Amino acid sequence: MSEQTADLPISQNEYIAGAFFGLVTLDLFMFLTHCLLNGTTTGYNLSTIVITLPILMVIYFQRLHSHQDH
């Protein structure tokens, strides 16, 4: 068997954090695209980022806290 070339995330929390990061990044990209194409911020709903950004921050601070314990 060959060696593993990439380190896979050990826990499922890595996948969840990555998914929320992807949602925030995608929402910001779509918002900036909307602003460039329409020339205004009106007509775009940022409710997704209002929900996902605090969840991502909680995951980040929990990760910082768990790394300090080790």
C-alpha positions as CSV (number, residue, x, y, z in Angstrom):
1,M,0.0,0.0,0.0
2,S,1.2,3.5,-0.6
3,E,1.6,6.2,2.0
4,Q,-1.1,8.8,2.5
5,T,0.0,12.0,0.8
6,A,-2.5,14.4,2.5
7,D,-3.5,14.7,6.1
8,L,-7.2,14.2,6.5
9,P,-9.0,15.9,9.3
10,I,-9.0,13.8,12.4
11,S,-12.4,14.8,13.8
12,Q,-15.7,15.6,12.2
13,N,-15.5,19.2,13.6
14,E,-13.0,20.0,10.9
15,Y,-15.5,19.2,8.2
16,I,-18.2,21.3,9.9
17,A,-15.9,24.2,10.4
18,G,-14.9,23.9,6.7
19,A,-18.5,23.9,5.6
20,F,-19.4,27.0,7.6
21,F,-16.2,28.8,6.3
22,G,-17.3,27.8,2.8
23,L,-20.8,29.2,3.3
24,V,-19.4,32.5,4.6
25,T,-16.9,32.8,1.8
26,L,-19.5,32.0,-0.8
27,D,-22.0,34.5,0.6
28,L,-19.4,37.3,0.6
29,F,-18.3,36.4,-2.9
30,M,-22.0,36.5,-4.1
31,F,-22.5,39.8,-2.3
32,L,-19.5,41.4,-3.9
33,T,-20.5,40.1,-7.3
34,H,-24.0,41.5,-6.8
35,C,-22.5,44.9,-5.9
36,L,-20.2,44.9,-9.0
37,L,-22.9,43.9,-11.4
38,N,-25.7,46.1,-10.0
39,G,-23.7,49.0,-8.6
40,T,-25.7,49.0,-5.4
41,T,-26.1,46.9,-2.2
42,T,-29.9,47.0,-2.3
43,G,-31.7,43.9,-3.3
44,Y,-29.3,41.4,-1.7
45,N,-30.1,39.6,1.5
46,L,-27.3,38.9,3.9
47,S,-29.3,36.7,6.3
48,T,-27.1,33.7,5.6
49,I,-24.0,35.4,6.8
50,V,-25.8,36.7,9.9
51,I,-26.5,33.1,10.8
52,T,-23.2,31.4,9.7
53,L,-20.6,33.9,10.9
54,P,-21.4,33.7,14.6
55,I,-21.4,29.8,14.3
56,L,-18.0,30.0,12.6
57,M,-16.7,32.3,15.3
58,V,-17.9,29.9,18.1
59,I,-16.1,27.0,16.3
60,Y,-13.0,29.1,16.0
61,F,-12.9,30.1,19.7
62,Q,-13.7,26.6,20.8
63,R,-10.7,25.4,18.7
64,L,-8.5,28.0,20.3
65,H,-9.6,27.0,23.7
66,S,-9.0,23.3,23.0
67,H,-5.5,23.9,21.7
68,Q,-4.6,25.9,24.8
69,D,-5.7,22.9,27.0
70,H,-3.2,20.6,25.3
